[in-house]
Amino acid sequence: MTIDILVAPKHRFDEILQDIHNTSGEVVSQDAGLSIDDVVTITAIYRNAIDDRAAWWKIRREVNARFATHPDIQTRTLAAIPGNVIGEIAGFSSENIGAIAERWIAEDGATPGTSQNAMDSLASLVAACNIATTQSTEVLLRTNQPPNAFERAFSTLGGKELANYQKAFGKWDDTKRHEAHQKYNYYQKQGLANCLALVLRDLTRPKTKKVNLKADQRTIQRHIAKRVKAYRKNPCPILGSPGDPVKLITLTFDIEYEGYVDFDFDTRPDAISDIRWEERTEECLEIPHWNEGMQRFCYDGIPLNVTLHDGSKTKITSEAGEDVYERYIGDMLRDSLIDARESGLFDNLPLARECFMLVAGTHANYAWPDERGFCDAHSAHRHDGG
């Protein structure tokens, strides 16, 4: 993949995108070593928002507002950095460049591999932003790259299957196509079969208009009871030995890529001090409308109506952010675990003397218990082996 940094007047955007010989625009840096996603990261670091998911999503929408793909060459893209972001980057000092570069390469998906590469790329970007500020032009990132895994998979299709995918893919804008690539890569990393079909399913079905967490809680409670019953008959922890007592009961969830809940057990002696996130796909409870709801207010900017598990109703907007949505879901899962404990559901499990419960999002900020410590999973039954 090669990415060039250019400066050019705003009205020449389409011309530069179409110019496959790369004769248009003033090239500031060839093969600059950063992408438009890197610009999102750089901006978020500078604004002290890299750990704030709601703020990060807003920055991502802001920076990706003008992104286009060549109509015939899908591997050729052009992105324009917004004017206010250009102004911010143009003002970076050498100290800013050094500090941001160090944090940048620590982030997942960062293009540079070393601190020096990151500083060189950032210095080129700062130089381009200064030129654009002086000339009242804009900074563009022009990408030429080989087909990615999603596009290679797409190219192997034929017949009716290809026609169905082309019909859907042709209707998507560039933001949605980028999302399709991300989802495909995610499903591949999960080791799932027919990842193209999963992407098509996710991006073509109607997005839910409302989420009822009270109804979802009943479904999740039944799932927990079923998993507990199965464990009593045949202990099979996600981590640790089946013969050891349970040290940690986990309830993890995802809303960003799929929408699911995963209830499981950890019997490792150091489970509390060494929290690990594992996913047992075949045992997950799929709740796809959680992801669809998140897409509704995050990507589409349309409010999502939510019924909370106490029966009250609220509305989530893009301004409220993903963290609010995560908290509603996480708190419902927390109360579901507590209810299960207090009802005696865990009484006949082989619990360690010190056994705790944990709720957390796999791609989220939510975690319970928080810094105050873990919640005791015991009710009446205790196992003396832990």
C-alpha positions as CSV (number, residue, x, y, z in Angstrom):
1,M,0.0,0.0,0.0
2,T,1.3,3.5,-0.9
3,I,-0.3,6.7,0.4
4,D,0.6,10.1,-1.0
5,I,0.0,13.4,0.8
6,L,-1.1,16.2,-1.6
7,V,-2.3,19.8,-1.3
8,A,-4.8,21.1,-3.9
9,P,-7.8,23.4,-4.1
10,K,-11.0,22.0,-2.9
11,H,-12.7,22.0,-6.3
12,R,-10.1,19.6,-7.7
13,F,-11.0,16.7,-5.5
14,D,-12.9,14.7,-8.2
15,E,-10.2,15.4,-10.8
16,I,-7.5,14.1,-8.6
17,L,-9.5,11.0,-7.7
18,Q,-10.0,10.2,-11.4
19,D,-6.4,10.9,-12.4
20,I,-4.9,7.4,-12.3
21,H,-1.6,8.8,-13.7
22,N,-1.2,10.9,-10.6
23,T,-0.4,14.2,-12.4
24,S,-2.8,16.4,-10.5
25,G,-2.2,18.2,-7.2
26,E,1.0,19.1,-5.5
27,V,2.6,16.1,-3.9
28,V,4.2,16.9,-0.5
29,S,5.1,13.4,0.4
30,Q,5.1,10.1,-1.6
31,D,4.4,6.9,0.3
32,A,3.8,8.9,3.5
33,G,3.2,6.0,5.8
34,L,-0.1,7.1,7.2
35,S,-3.8,6.6,6.3
36,I,-7.0,8.5,7.0
37,D,-7.6,6.2,9.9
38,D,-4.2,7.3,11.3
39,V,-5.3,10.9,11.0
40,V,-8.3,10.0,13.2
41,T,-5.9,8.5,15.8
42,I,-3.5,11.5,15.6
43,T,-6.4,13.9,16.1
44,A,-7.9,11.9,18.9
45,I,-4.5,11.8,20.7
46,Y,-4.0,15.6,20.3
47,R,-7.5,16.3,21.7
48,N,-6.9,13.9,24.6
49,A,-9.8,11.8,23.3
50,I,-8.1,8.5,22.4
51,D,-9.5,6.7,25.4
52,D,-13.0,8.3,25.1
53,R,-14.9,6.1,22.7
54,A,-17.8,8.5,22.3
55,A,-15.4,11.3,21.4
56,W,-13.4,9.0,19.2
57,W,-16.5,8.1,17.1
58,K,-17.3,11.8,16.6
59,I,-13.7,12.5,15.5
60,R,-13.9,9.5,13.1
61,R,-17.1,10.8,11.5
62,E,-15.5,14.3,11.3
63,V,-12.3,13.2,9.7
64,N,-13.9,10.7,7.3
65,A,-16.6,13.2,6.1
66,R,-15.0,13.5,2.6
67,F,-13.7,10.1,1.5
68,A,-14.2,8.6,-2.0
69,T,-13.3,5.5,-4.0
70,H,-12.5,5.5,-7.7
71,P,-15.6,4.1,-9.5
72,D,-13.7,1.5,-11.4
73,I,-10.6,0.9,-9.3
74,Q,-11.7,0.0,-5.8
75,T,-8.1,0.1,-4.4
76,R,-7.8,3.8,-5.3
77,T,-9.2,6.2,-2.7
78,L,-9.0,9.8,-1.9
79,A,-9.6,11.5,1.5
80,A,-9.7,15.2,2.3
81,I,-8.7,16.2,5.8
82,P,-11.3,18.8,7.2
83,G,-10.1,22.4,7.5
84,N,-10.3,22.6,11.3
85,V,-8.2,19.5,11.6
86,I,-5.7,20.9,9.1
87,G,-5.4,24.0,11.4
88,E,-4.8,21.9,14.4
89,I,-2.1,19.7,12.8
90,A,-0.4,22.8,11.3
91,G,0.2,24.1,14.8
92,F,2.0,20.9,16.0
93,S,5.3,21.7,17.6
94,S,8.3,19.3,17.6
95,E,7.3,18.3,21.1
96,N,3.8,17.5,19.9
97,I,5.1,15.4,17.1
98,G,7.4,13.3,19.4
99,A,4.7,12.8,22.1
100,I,1.9,11.9,19.6
101,A,4.2,9.6,17.6
102,E,4.9,7.5,20.7
103,R,1.2,7.1,21.5
104,W,0.3,6.6,17.9
105,I,2.4,3.5,17.3
106,A,1.0,1.9,20.4
107,E,-2.5,1.9,19.0
108,D,-4.0,-1.1,17.1
109,G,-3.8,-0.6,13.3
110,A,-1.2,2.1,13.3
111,T,0.6,2.2,10.0
112,P,4.1,3.2,11.2
113,G,6.1,0.4,12.7
114,T,8.6,2.5,14.7
115,S,8.8,5.8,16.5
116,Q,11.1,7.3,13.9
117,N,8.7,6.2,11.1
118,A,5.8,7.8,13.0
119,M,7.7,11.0,13.6
120,D,8.7,11.2,9.9
121,S,5.2,10.6,8.7
122,L,3.7,13.1,11.1
123,A,6.3,15.7,10.2
124,S,5.3,15.3,6.5
125,L,1.7,15.7,7.4
126,V,2.4,18.9,9.5
127,A,4.4,20.3,6.6
128,A,1.4,19.7,4.2
129,C,-1.0,21.2,6.6
130,N,1.2,24.3,6.9
131,I,1.3,24.6,3.1
132,A,-2.5,24.2,2.8
133,T,-3.0,26.8,5.6
134,T,-0.8,29.3,3.7
135,Q,-2.4,28.7,0.3
136,S,-6.0,28.2,1.5
137,T,-6.0,24.8,-0.1
138,E,-6.8,21.4,1.4
139,V,-4.7,18.3,2.3
140,L,-5.5,15.1,0.5
141,L,-4.5,11.5,1.2
142,R,-4.3,9.5,-2.1
143,T,-4.2,5.7,-1.6
144,N,-3.2,3.1,-4.1
145,Q,-3.1,-0.4,-2.6
146,P,-3.4,-4.0,-3.7
147,P,-6.8,-5.7,-3.2
148,N,-7.6,-6.5,0.4
149,A,-8.9,-9.8,1.7
150,F,-12.5,-8.6,1.3
151,E,-12.0,-7.6,-2.3
152,R,-10.2,-10.9,-3.1
153,A,-13.0,-12.9,-1.6
154,F,-15.5,-10.8,-3.6
155,S,-13.6,-11.5,-6.8
156,T,-14.0,-15.3,-6.5
157,L,-17.8,-15.1,-6.6
158,G,-19.9,-16.0,-9.7
159,G,-23.4,-16.4,-11.0
160,K,-26.4,-15.5,-8.9
161,E,-24.2,-15.1,-5.8
162,L,-22.1,-12.5,-7.4
163,A,-25.1,-10.7,-8.7
164,N,-26.6,-10.5,-5.2
165,Y,-23.4,-9.1,-3.8
166,Q,-22.9,-6.6,-6.6
167,K,-26.5,-5.4,-6.1
168,A,-25.9,-4.7,-2.4
169,F,-22.3,-3.4,-2.7
170,G,-23.2,-1.0,-5.5
171,K,-25.7,0.8,-3.3
172,W,-23.2,1.4,-0.5
173,D,-21.4,4.7,-0.1
174,D,-17.6,4.7,0.6
175,T,-18.1,4.8,4.4
176,K,-20.2,1.7,4.3
177,R,-17.8,-0.1,2.0
178,H,-15.0,0.7,4.5
179,E,-17.2,-0.7,7.2
180,A,-17.7,-3.8,5.1
181,H,-13.9,-4.3,4.9
182,Q,-13.6,-3.9,8.7
183,K,-16.4,-6.4,9.4
184,Y,-14.9,-8.9,7.0
185,N,-11.5,-8.7,8.6
186,Y,-13.1,-9.1,12.1
187,Y,-15.1,-12.2,11.0
188,Q,-11.9,-13.7,9.5
189,K,-10.0,-13.2,12.7
190,Q,-12.8,-15.0,14.6
191,G,-12.2,-18.0,12.3
192,L,-15.8,-17.9,11.0
193,A,-16.9,-19.5,7.8
194,N,-18.5,-17.6,4.8
195,C,-17.4,-14.2,6.1
196,L,-18.9,-12.5,3.0
197,A,-22.3,-13.8,3.8
198,L,-22.0,-12.4,7.3
199,V,-21.0,-9.0,6.1
200,L,-23.9,-9.0,3.6
201,R,-26.3,-10.0,6.3
202,D,-25.1,-7.3,8.7
203,L,-25.2,-4.5,6.1
204,T,-28.4,-5.3,4.2
205,R,-30.9,-6.2,6.9
206,P,-33.0,-3.3,8.2
207,K,-31.5,-1.6,11.3
208,T,-33.6,-1.9,14.4
209,K,-35.5,1.2,15.4
210,K,-35.7,0.3,19.1
211,V,-34.0,-2.0,21.7
212,N,-36.0,-3.5,24.6
213,L,-33.5,-4.5,27.3
214,K,-36.2,-5.7,29.5
215,A,-37.2,-8.4,27.0
216,D,-33.5,-9.1,26.3
217,Q,-32.8,-9.6,30.0
218,R,-35.4,-12.4,30.1
219,T,-33.7,-14.1,27.1
220,I,-30.3,-13.7,28.7
221,Q,-31.5,-15.1,32.1
222,R,-32.7,-18.2,30.3
223,H,-29.3,-18.5,28.6
224,I,-27.5,-18.2,31.9
225,A,-29.6,-20.9,33.5
226,K,-29.0,-23.2,30.5
227,R,-25.3,-22.7,30.7
228,V,-25.2,-23.3,34.5
229,K,-27.2,-26.5,34.1
230,A,-24.8,-27.7,31.3
231,Y,-21.8,-26.9,33.5
232,R,-23.1,-28.9,36.4
233,K,-23.4,-31.9,34.2
234,N,-20.2,-31.5,32.4
235,P,-17.7,-28.8,33.7
236,C,-16.0,-27.2,30.8
237,P,-14.5,-23.8,31.7
238,I,-13.4,-21.4,29.0
239,L,-10.1,-21.1,30.9
240,G,-8.5,-23.5,33.4
241,S,-9.0,-27.1,34.3
242,P,-12.5,-28.8,34.5
243,G,-11.5,-30.4,37.8
244,D,-10.7,-27.2,39.6
245,P,-13.3,-25.0,41.4
246,V,-14.7,-21.9,39.6
247,K,-12.7,-18.7,40.5
248,L,-14.5,-16.3,38.1
249,I,-17.9,-16.2,36.5
250,T,-17.9,-13.9,33.4
251,L,-20.5,-12.3,31.3
252,T,-19.0,-10.5,28.4
253,F,-20.8,-8.7,25.6
254,D,-20.1,-7.0,22.2
255,I,-22.1,-4.3,20.4
256,E,-19.5,-2.9,18.0
257,Y,-19.0,-5.8,15.6
258,E,-21.8,-8.3,16.1
259,G,-24.0,-8.1,19.1
260,Y,-23.8,-11.1,21.5
261,V,-23.5,-12.2,25.2
262,D,-21.0,-14.8,26.3
263,F,-21.5,-16.4,29.8
264,D,-18.6,-18.6,31.0
265,F,-16.4,-19.9,33.8
266,D,-12.7,-19.5,34.6
267,T,-11.1,-22.0,37.0
268,R,-7.5,-20.7,36.8
269,P,-6.0,-20.1,40.3
270,D,-4.9,-16.6,39.2
271,A,-8.1,-15.8,37.3
272,I,-8.8,-12.7,39.4
273,S,-5.3,-11.2,39.0
274,D,-4.9,-12.2,35.3
275,I,-8.1,-11.3,33.5
276,R,-8.2,-12.7,30.0
277,W,-10.8,-12.2,27.3
278,E,-11.7,-15.4,25.5
279,E,-14.6,-16.0,23.3
280,R,-16.4,-19.4,22.8
281,T,-18.3,-18.6,19.6
282,E,-20.5,-21.7,19.7
283,E,-21.8,-20.9,23.2
284,C,-22.5,-17.2,22.6
285,L,-26.0,-15.9,22.6
286,E,-26.4,-13.7,19.5
287,I,-28.2,-10.4,19.9
288,P,-27.7,-8.7,16.6
289,H,-30.1,-5.9,17.2
290,W,-27.6,-4.5,19.8
291,N,-25.1,-3.9,17.0
292,E,-27.8,-2.6,14.6
293,G,-29.0,-0.2,17.3
294,M,-25.4,1.1,17.7
295,Q,-25.1,1.6,14.0
296,R,-28.4,3.5,13.9
297,F,-27.2,6.3,16.2
298,C,-23.4,6.1,15.6
299,Y,-23.2,5.7,11.9
300,D,-26.6,7.0,10.6
301,G,-27.1,9.7,13.2
302,I,-30.7,8.5,13.9
303,P,-31.9,8.4,17.5
304,L,-32.5,4.9,19.0
305,N,-35.4,4.3,21.3
306,V,-34.4,2.0,24.3
307,T,-36.5,0.4,26.9
308,L,-34.3,-0.2,30.0
309,H,-34.5,-3.3,32.1
310,D,-36.4,-1.5,34.8
311,G,-39.1,-0.7,32.2
312,S,-38.3,3.0,31.8
313,K,-37.8,4.4,28.3
314,T,-35.1,6.6,26.9
315,K,-33.6,7.7,23.6
316,I,-29.9,7.6,22.6
317,T,-28.5,10.1,20.0
318,S,-25.1,10.3,18.4
319,E,-24.3,13.2,20.8
320,A,-24.9,10.9,23.8
321,G,-22.5,8.4,22.4
322,E,-21.7,4.7,22.6
323,D,-20.6,4.8,26.2
324,V,-24.2,5.6,27.3
325,Y,-25.5,2.6,25.3
326,E,-22.8,0.3,26.7
327,R,-23.7,1.4,30.2
328,Y,-27.4,0.6,29.8
329,I,-26.5,-2.9,28.5
330,G,-23.8,-3.5,31.0
331,D,-25.9,-2.5,33.9
332,M,-28.7,-4.8,32.7
333,L,-26.2,-7.7,32.5
334,R,-24.8,-6.8,36.0
335,D,-28.2,-7.0,37.5
336,S,-28.9,-10.3,35.7
337,L,-25.8,-11.8,37.3
338,I,-26.7,-10.5,40.8
339,D,-30.3,-11.8,40.4
340,A,-28.9,-15.2,39.4
341,R,-26.7,-15.4,42.4
342,E,-29.5,-14.2,44.8
343,S,-32.0,-16.7,43.4
344,G,-29.6,-19.6,44.2
345,L,-28.8,-20.5,40.6
346,F,-25.1,-20.8,41.4
347,D,-25.6,-22.8,44.6
348,N,-24.7,-26.2,43.2
349,L,-21.7,-25.1,41.2
350,P,-18.2,-26.1,42.4
351,L,-17.3,-22.5,43.4
352,A,-13.9,-21.7,44.9
353,R,-13.8,-20.2,48.4
354,E,-13.1,-16.9,46.7
355,C,-15.1,-16.7,43.6
356,F,-16.1,-13.5,41.9
357,M,-18.3,-12.2,39.1
358,L,-17.4,-9.9,36.2
359,V,-19.3,-8.1,33.4
360,A,-17.3,-6.4,30.6
361,G,-17.6,-5.4,27.0
362,T,-15.0,-6.9,24.6
363,H,-14.8,-3.7,22.5
364,A,-16.1,-1.3,25.1
365,N,-15.2,0.8,28.1
366,Y,-17.7,-0.9,30.4
367,A,-16.5,-3.1,33.2
368,W,-18.2,-4.2,36.4
369,P,-17.1,-4.3,39.1
370,D,-14.9,-1.2,38.6
371,E,-11.8,-0.1,40.5
372,R,-13.6,-0.8,43.8
373,G,-13.0,-4.6,43.4
374,F,-14.8,-7.7,42.5
375,C,-18.3,-8.8,43.5
376,D,-18.6,-12.0,45.5
377,A,-20.3,-14.7,43.5
378,H,-21.2,-16.9,46.5
379,S,-24.7,-17.4,47.9
380,A,-25.2,-20.4,50.1
381,H,-22.8,-22.9,48.5
382,R,-19.0,-22.9,49.0
383,H,-16.4,-25.3,47.7
384,D,-13.5,-26.0,50.0
385,G,-11.0,-26.6,47.3
386,G,-10.3,-23.0,46.4
